[in-house]
Amino acid sequence: MHRLLSRMIVSFAYMIEGSTRYRKIKNFFFNLLENDDYPYKKYFDIFMIVIILSSVFILVIEVREAVPKWLDDFDLYFVTAVFITEYLLRMWVFSDLHTIILNAEEESRYLGRELRLGPLFWQIVKDKWRYVTSPAAIIDLIAILPSYREIRVLRILVLFRAFKMLRYAKSLGSFIFILKNKKFELLTLMLLTLFFVFIAGIMLYVFEGAGHNDKVHNLFDAFYWALVTISTVGYGDITPVTAEGRFMSMLIIVTGLGLISFATSVIVSSFSERLMELRDERVVQEVQKKKNITVVCGYGIMGQKVAEGLRQAEKELIVIDEDEEKAQLAHKSGFRTICADAARSVIFERIGLEKISHVLCLTADDEQNAFIAVNVKSLDQSVHVTARCSDREIAEKLTYAKIDKVVVPEEITAMMGSVYAGEPVAFEAVQSILAQEHDSRIDEVEIEPSSFFEGKTIEDLQMDEMRLVLLGVVRRVPGGGRRFIFRPDDTFVLMAGDHIVFMGRDAAIAHFKKRLLR
């Protein structure tokens, strides 16, 4: 009988292990309950917050007047059912029982002995007991108890339902995170406060309790006065009458001011550290809703110019810089910013590589740019990567690594210098166009697949009629590279993926784009 039951349990565990549907259902509930990056979790959190607040609201109404039966039934049946269901689901997704069973069965088979159900049962119980005894699970359980109307005193426990909001309100969760992160400093502060309250209470009782003050009857009154005074609240219901007691009050007030200042500095510094992380999380959530995102890595002089140009071109972009000052500067400039090391894969995985179209590696460090570029390409070859590099040797290695574009600023500066030396007037004209000092500028547009102009010729674009100057066409070539075709003739046939580069006034460019992208 024991062996048959063991085989049934193990067979059931293997069946669950191989069930794709079971895994999908469990992953869905796990993401809904625990995964903050899951897009539907925020709706579940809002639903639970509304349920909790409605339950507390019903308790408040019940203090003064009778609650309507439908509202009482809503609290008794619906709210309680939601809390019980959530509690059981959280216990379910906490761990995988079939994994425990299969591990025990594999161990028994390896040791050549029969699977013992007794130890396996206790192992499962201990695993779930870890969840049941966790602080969050205890609060969840207490929140269910007020449903039992036979014990009316349990109704006050409905206030514990408010603590459940710590799971769903991120700002409250961040406060708890700060308390945990600074628990040593806060524990030290609490011990100091208790020490001063104890000493001050004893001294007040000695000075005032010997018949000098009719409001200090016992040690509890003295400790109460000490705590009220050190917190600078000062209700005034107990006041010292002796000179010694008043001197003690002066000392305890000064001590309280120091302790409050210390506590404030600890909490404020923690909030400042956490604020950057919260902002980064919010930026990631915003960006995940976008597509064709350009990522600017590095917000130095070049990064600032590029980001500003992308904003004027109305491109979706995000700035990543591990320097907190530069990240703050980008944020103040109005860009979505993440303070992180762009060389780490996790930041691009959080954003979503499928949403990124272009990554610009523009930090001042060549090796950092190389790390970022190679890292992005290793994650997704389809993402277009442009890397800034001053070292020609590193630039050649990046080219071998299939980085789409390697820019050497010093070489570009040298070429511009030679142009200026030979043709200063032409240089100033081009510079004014690039700097957009008037309403003429250089722009580009891509021929989308299945668009009206795919397969058409340059003549069909009718650019001369719109007073636009065609500079050239950029076309992809076999092997993943690109080739710039300068001023192709009117019979040149356009293909999907071609980039047309042209120059003209803003109004003409806008009209041409509208016509081309119809």
N, C-alpha and C positions, 0 to 999 in steps of 0.2 A: 504494500500500500504506500509506504514511504517512498519507494523507488518510482512508482507510477506517478505520484504527486510531484516529485522532483522533475520527472521528464515533462510533465504537463506545464510546469512553471517555466522550465528552460525553453520548451518549444514556443510558449507564448512570448517569451522575451525575444527569441530569434524572429518571430513573426513581426513584432513591433519594430525591431531593429531594421528589418528589410522593408518596412512599409513607408513608401514615399509620402503617401497622404498623411500619415500620422506625423511625420517630421514637418510637413508643411503647416499643419494645423498648430503644432506646438510652437514652431518658429513664429507663426503669426501672433499667438498670444504672448510669447516672450517679448517680441518687439513692441507689441501694444502696451505691455506693462512695464518693461524695463529699458527699452532702447530709445534714448532721447533723440537719436538721429532718424528714427522711423517717422515718415511724414504724417501718419495718421495718429500718432501718439498724442499730439497736442489736442486733437479733438476729444480723445478719451479723457485727457486731463481736465479739459474744460467741463466735460460732462460730469466728472466726479466732483469737481469743485462746486458746481451748481447743486448736486445732490447733497453734499455736506452742508452747504449754507442753508438749503431749504430745511434740512433736519434741525439745525440750530435755530432757525427762525420759528419753526413749530414749537420748540421748547420755550422760546421767549413769549410767544402768544399764550401758551398754556399757563403761564404764571398768573395772569390777570383774568383770563376768561376761558370758557370752554372752547376746545378746538372742534371745528366741524368734523362730522364723522368721516367724510371723504378725505379730509386732510390727515386725520388720525390713521385711517386705513392706508393712505399713501406712505406715511412714515413707518407703519407697522409691517406692511407687506412688501411694497416696492423697494423702499430704501434698504430695508433689512435684507431682502433678496439680493440686491446689488452688492451689498457689502459681503454677504456670505459667499456669493459666487466669485467675487474678486479674491477673497481670502483663499478659497480652494484652488483657484487658478494660479495664484502666486505660489502656493505650496506645490502645485503640480510642476510648474516650470522651474522651480528652484533646483531640481536635479532630475536625473533620469534613473528610474528604478530598474529598468531593463538592463542598463549598463552595469549596475551593481550585481544583478543576478548573473549576467554573462561573465563578468570578471570572477565571481565566486565559482562558477561552473568551470571556467578555464583553469583556475588555480587547483580545484579538486581533481580535474583530469590530469594536470601536470604532476600532482603528488600521488596519483594513483589511488585516490580514495573516493568514497561516495559523497555526494553533495549533502551537507547537513542543513536542514531547513531551519533549525533553531537559531544557530549563529547568524544565518542569512537574514532571518526575520529581525533580529536585534540590530543588525547592521543597517537595515532599511529604516527601522524606528529611530535609531540615533541620527541617521542622515536627515530625516524630516524634523527631528527634534531640534536640530541646529537652526532650522528656519523658524519653528514655533517659538523658540526662546530668543529670537532676535528682537531688538527694541521696536522696529517697525511692525513686526508681526504681532507683538503684544498689544500695540496701540490699535491695530486692526481688529484684534479679538475683543478688546474692551469696547470698541465702537459698536460691536454687534450686541453686547449685553443689554443696553437700554431697551431693546425690543421686547423683553419679557415683562409684561405689564403686571404680573402677579407681585413683583417686588418693585414698588414704585420708586424706592430710593435709588434704584439703578438708573432712573431717568436722568439724574445729574451727570451720569457718565457719558451722556450724549455730547458733552463738551469735549470729550476725548476725540470725537469725530473731527473736531477742528484741527487736531494735531495731524490727521491724515493728509491735510493739505500740504504738509511738508513734502509729500511724495510728488505732488502735482504742480505746486507753485515753485518755479525755479529760483525766484528771489529769496523765498523762505529757505529753500534747500541750500542756497549759497551762504545764508547766514549760519546755518548749522555746520556747513563745511568750514567756515571761518572759525567757529567755536572749537571744532575738532582740531583744526590746524594749529590753533594757539592755545591748546588746552593746558600746556605746561605753564605759560605765562598767566593765564586766567586762574589756574589752580593755585599758583603762587600768590596771586592777588587775593583770592578768596581766603587762603590761610592767614595772610597778613591781616586782612579785615577782621576775621574771627579772633585773631590774637589781640588786636587792639580793642575790639568790642569786649572781650573777656576781661582784659586788664582795666579798661575804663569802667566797666560795670562794677567790678569788685571795689575799685577805689571810690566810686560814687556811693556805693552802699556803705562803705566804711565812713565816709565823710558826712553823708546825708541821712543814713538809715538809723542812726542812734538817737532818734527822737527829734532831730533838727528839721526834718522835712516830712510833713504828714502825707505826701504823695508817693514816697518811696517806702513801700511796705515790705518788700522782699527782693530777692536777687533778680527775679523775673522783671520787676519794674526797673531795676538798675540796668539790666541788659537791654531792655526795650529802649530806655533813654539813650544808651550808648549807640545802639544801631541807628536810631532816628537821627542822632546828632552827627555821627560820622558820615551819614549819607547826605548831610546838609539839608535834610527835609525840615526838621525842626518844627514839630506840631505845636509845641508850647504847652502841652498838657502836663509835663513834668519839667520844672526849672530848678536848678540848684539855688540854694539860699545862703550857703556858707561860702567864704572866700576860697577855701580849698576846692569846693565843688565847681565854682565859677572858673577858677584857673584850669581845672581839669577839662571843662567845657571848651575853653579856648584852645587847649592842646588837641583835643579830639576833633575840633572843627578844622584846624590846620592840617591835621593828619588826613581827614576825609577829603579835603581839597586835593591833596597830593595823590591819594589812591584813585580818585575819580579821574584826575589828569592822566595817570598811568594807564588806567583801563581804557580811556578814550583814545590815547595814542596807539595802544595795541590794536584796538578794533579798527581804527581809521587806517592804519598801515596795512592791516590784513585786507580791508575792503579795497584799498588802492591796488594791491597785488591781484586780487580776485577780479577787479573791474576789467582789467585788460583781457583776462580769460573769457569773461562773460561777453565782452564786445566781440572777441574773435569768434565765439560760438554763434553769436547773432549774425555776424557777417557771413559765416559759412552757410547758415540756414537760408539767408537771403540769396546767396550766389547759387545754391542748389536749385533754385527756381528758374535760373536763367539758362541761356545756351549761347554757344559761340563766344565764350569768355576769353579775354586776353589777360594773361597773368604777367605782371611786371615784377620781376624779382630784383629788388634793390631800388632804394629811393634816394640815390645820390643826385648829382647835377644832371646826369644823363637820364636817369629814371624820372626825375621831375619833368624834364622837357618832353619825354616820350609820353608820360601819363597825361600831361596837359594836352598834347596833340591828339591822343586817342579820345580824350573827353570831348574836344572840339569836333572830332569826327563821329561823335555819338556812338562810340564803341562800348560794349560792356567790358569792364576791366576790374581787376582786383590787384592791389599792391601787397607784396609780401616782403618784409624786411625783419631780420632778427634784432636789429638795433632799435631799442625802445624809443629813443628820441626821434629817429627817422620815421618810425611807425606812427608816432604821435603827430609829427609834422604832416605826414600823408593824410591822416585822419582829419586834422584841422583844415587841410586843403579840400576836403569834401570827397575823398576817395574811400572806397571800401578797402579796409586795411586789416591785415593779419600780422601780428608780431610773432614770427616763427622762423625757424631755419628751413629755407626752401630746398636745401639739399636732402632733407628727409622725405621719404616716400609718403609718410602718413598724411602730410598736409594736402598733397594732390589727391590722395585717395578720399579724404574727407570732402573735398570740393566736388569730386567726381570727374574722372578723366574724360568721360564721354561728353562733358559739357565744356571742356577746354578746347579751343581751336588754335591758340598760339601762346607760347611761353617765351618771354623776353628775359634773358639772363643778363642783367645790367649792373651787377655789383662791381665795386672797384677792385675786387680780387679775382684774378684770372682762374686760379684753381677752384675757387668757389663757383664761378660761372660754369667751369667744366664739370664739376660734380653735379650741379643742378641740371645741366643739359643732358648729360649721360643718364642721370637718374630718370628724367622724364621720358627719354627715348626707350629706356629699358621697361618702363611701365606701359607705354603706348606709342607705337611707331607712327601712328597717324597724326599725332599732335605735332604741329609745325613749331620748331624750336630755333630761335635766333640767339646767338651767344656773343657777347662782347669779349674781346680778347686783345691784349696789348703785346703778348709774347707770341712771335711768329711760330715758334716750335710747338707751343700748345695749340695754336690756331690750326696748324697742319694736322695735329692729332685729332682735333675735334672734327675736321673735315673727313678724316678716315673713319671716324666713329659715326658717320652718316648724320651729323648735325646739319639741319637744312641750310642755315646761313650763319657764317662766322664774320663778324664785323670787327675790323681793326681801326679804331678811331684815329690813331696816329697817321695811318696811311691816307685816310680820307682827308685829314687836315693838311697833309703834305700836298695832295692833289689840288685841294682848294687854294692853297698858297701859290702853287705854280700857275693856276688859272688866273689868280689875282695879279701875279707879277706880269703875265703875258697879256691878259685881256681884262684890265681893271673895270672897264665899263660893263662888259658882259657879266663879270662876276657880281657887280653891284645889282644888276638887273635880276639875275637868278636869285641872289640873296634876298632881295626885297619880295620876290614871289614866294620863296620858301618861308620867309618870316611873316608872310601875309600882311605886309604893310599897306596893301590896298586890296580891292575886291577881286583880284585875279590870283589864282592858285593852281597848283598841280594836284590832280586827283586820279583815282583809278576805280574801275568797276569790273566785276567778274561776270563772265557769260555763264549763267546758270544752265544746268541740263534741262532740255525741253523748253527753253525760253524761245521767244519769237525770233531772236537774232542768231540762234545756233544754226550754223550752216550758211549764214549770209556773208556777204563780202563787206569790205571796208566802205565801199561806195554806198551800200545800203544804209549805213549808219547816218549819212547826211550830216556829218559833223561840220562841214563848211557852212551850211545854212544856219547853224546855231552859233557860228563864230567861235568854234572850238578848234584847238590845234592838237592834232594827234602826234604824240611823241613816240609811241611804239606799242608793241604787244608782247606780253610775257607769256610764254608757252611752256608747258611741261614737256620734258623729253624723256625717253626711256632711261630707266635707272634712277628715277626720282629727282633729277635735277631740273633746272629751269633755264630757258634761253630768252634773252631780250632781243626782239626783232625791231630795229629802229626804222620808223617811218615806212611800214609796208605799203605796197602800191594798192590801188583801188580794187584789184582782183583778188586780194588776199582773203581766203575763206576762214571765218571764225569758227572755233570749236568750243565745246563745253569745257570750262576750266581755264580758258584764256582770260588774262587780265589786260584790259585796255588802259593805257596810261595817256592822259591828255591834260591840256592846260586851257584855262579860260576864266571867265568871270563867274561869280557865285551863282547868279541867276541862271546863266546858261548851263552850268554844271548840274544844278538842281533839276532843270527841265529835261536835260539829256538822261539823267539817271531815272527819272520818272518814266520816260518813254522807253528806255532800255529794259527796265525791270517790270514792265507791265505783263 
